[in-house]
Amino acid sequence: MIIVGLAYFFLYNPGTTITPVAVVMPSGVASNTNLNFQPSTITVVIGVNNTVVWTNKDTTAHTVVNATAPVAFGSATSLIAAGQPFSYTFTVPGTYNYFCNLHPTNMKGTVIVKAHA
């Protein structure tokens, strides 16, 4: 009877679906210092939309590295090639400032992570 109950639970209660948040590295961001991650600041909620997907729409490789964070993410040496994504799922509330290690002057962003209410 327990197995039937568990099967019913998983069949009819699939759980929460986490909706990813998109951040784009726009075309020309490497050479145009007026461009930045778009959007440059986002707010996510753990268990709701705490996976962020950065997509490189530029023709130049980029990185995503946190400058300050409760938990480190990204890599200064892992290049995100043109057209490729990088994703990270945040699990600890806090403010995460990040940047592109190759273009740190103009490519900066912030992810604000909030606990689920």
N, C-alpha and C positions, 0 to 999 in steps of 0.2 A: 504494500500500500504506500510506503514511503517513496518508492521509486516512481510510482504513478503520480504522486503529489509533486515530486520534483520535476518530472517531465512536464506536467501541466504548468508549473510555475515558469519554467524556462521557455515554454512554447508560447504562453500568453502574456508573459511579463518579461520582454526582452531587455529591460533595463533602460538606463539613460543613454541617449545618443549624444555624443559630444560633437558639436559643430565646430570645425576648425575656423580660425580667423586668418584671413589672407593679408600679407604684407608684400608689397612689390618693390623691387629694385628697378626703377624705370629706365627705359632706354636713354642713354646719354648721361646717366648719373656719375659715371667715372670722370667725365671731362667737364661737366657743367656743375660748378659749385653751388648753384642755386637750387639744384635738385637734391632729394633726400629719399630715405625709405618712405613709402606711401602706404598707409598713413604712418607718420613718424611716432605717434603715441597711440597706444591701444590699451583698453582695459578688458581683462578676461576674468571669468569666474571659474574656480576649480569645479569640475564635474559638469560644467555647462558648455563652455567654449575655451578651455584652457590649452588646446593645441594650436600653436601658431605655425603657419606655413609661409616661409619667405620664398618668393619666386624671383629668380634673376631674369628680368626682361631686357637687360643690357647686353651689349656685345662683349663686355669685359668680365672676367671672373671677379667675384667678391667673396667676403667672409661675413659671418655673423658671430660676434664675440661679446660677451657681457663685460661691462666695465665695473659695475658694482652689482652685487646680487646676493640674496640669501643662499642660492645654490648656483654653482657655475654651469654655464652652457655654452655651446659653440666652440669654435676652434680657430685660432689665428692661422693655422696651416692647412685646414681643410677648405679648399677652394670650391665655391659654388659656381659651376660653369654656366655660360649663357644658356638660358632656357631651362635650367635645372632648379628644383626646389630643395629646401632644407626645412625640416620641421622639428619642433621641440614641444613636449607636453610639460607644462608647468604644474608642479604639485605642492609648492610651498608659497604661501602668500607673501607679497612684498613688492618692491619696486625694482625692476631690472633695467638698468641702462646698458645699451649695447651699441656697437659700432662695427664698421667694416675696417679690418686691420690694414687693408690696402689703401683706403681713402678715409682716414679717420677725421679729417677736418670737416667734411660736409655730410658724411654718411653716419648719422647717429639716430638712435631711437630709444623709446622707452616702452616697456610692457609693465602695466600695473596689474598684479594678480591679487584677486580678492577671494576670500574663503566663501564657500557656498553657504547661504543662510539656512 
